[in-house]
Amino acid sequence: MNEQEITDQLVKEGFGEVAVYADSAGFEYATHTHEKLTAHVILVGEMELTDKNGTKKLIAGERFDIPAGTTHSVKMGSLGCKYIIGEK
């Protein structure tokens, strides 16, 4: 699916807030939580997600959902990462 199709799918699933983000290689989001359920879809590049279950590498085409209030951190891959986040 392309960026618009992914956005449309997330909206169809009830994610009212959908945005595209791009971060540079190695950029990190320190440990944090979200107030709402978030869906993350990787468009280009890769990121590593760390939560209570460990660290998982996510690549283009993959999606992961994070329940509201879940503590996690993220680090972008060596080429950076472009991704979509939907919140509901």
C-alpha positions in Angstrom: 0.0 0.0 0.0 1.1 3.5 -0.6 1.1 6.4 1.9 -2.4 7.6 1.0 -3.9 4.1 1.1 -2.4 3.5 4.5 -3.7 6.8 5.8 -7.2 6.0 4.4 -7.1 2.6 6.0 -6.2 4.1 9.4 -9.0 6.6 9.2 -11.4 3.8 8.2 -10.2 2.0 11.4 -11.2 5.0 13.5 -7.8 6.7 13.9 -8.9 10.3 13.8 -5.5 11.8 14.0 -3.1 10.6 11.3 0.3 12.2 10.5 3.5 11.4 8.6 6.8 11.8 10.3 10.4 11.5 9.1 13.4 11.2 11.5 17.1 11.1 10.7 19.5 8.2 11.2 20.0 7.3 14.8 17.4 9.7 16.1 15.9 8.5 19.4 12.7 9.1 21.3 13.4 8.4 24.9 11.1 6.3 27.1 7.6 7.7 26.9 3.9 6.9 26.6 0.9 8.0 24.5 -2.5 9.0 25.9 -4.2 7.2 23.1 -3.9 3.9 21.1 -1.3 4.5 18.4 -0.7 2.7 15.1 2.7 3.1 13.5 3.3 2.1 9.9 6.8 2.1 8.6 7.0 3.7 5.1 10.8 3.9 4.4 13.8 2.8 6.5 13.6 1.1 9.8 13.2 1.7 13.5 13.8 -0.2 16.7 11.0 -0.3 19.3 11.8 -1.2 22.9 9.1 -2.0 25.4 8.6 -4.4 28.3 8.9 -7.3 25.8 12.3 -6.3 24.6 13.5 -4.7 21.3 12.1 -5.3 17.9 13.4 -4.0 14.6 10.6 -2.8 12.3 11.1 -2.3 8.5 9.2 -0.7 5.7 5.7 -2.2 5.3 5.4 -3.3 8.9 2.8 -2.0 11.4 2.8 -2.1 15.1 0.1 -0.8 17.5 0.9 0.5 21.0 -1.9 0.6 23.6 -2.5 3.8 25.5 -0.2 4.2 28.5 2.4 1.6 27.3 5.9 2.7 28.1 8.3 2.4 25.1 11.2 4.1 23.3 12.2 4.2 19.7 15.5 4.6 17.7 15.7 5.2 14.0 17.8 2.9 11.8 21.0 3.8 10.0 19.2 5.4 7.0 16.5 7.1 9.1 12.8 6.4 9.0 9.6 7.8 7.5 6.4 6.5 9.1 2.7 7.2 9.7 1.2 7.4 13.1 -2.5 7.2 13.8 -4.1 7.9 17.2 -7.5 7.0 18.6 
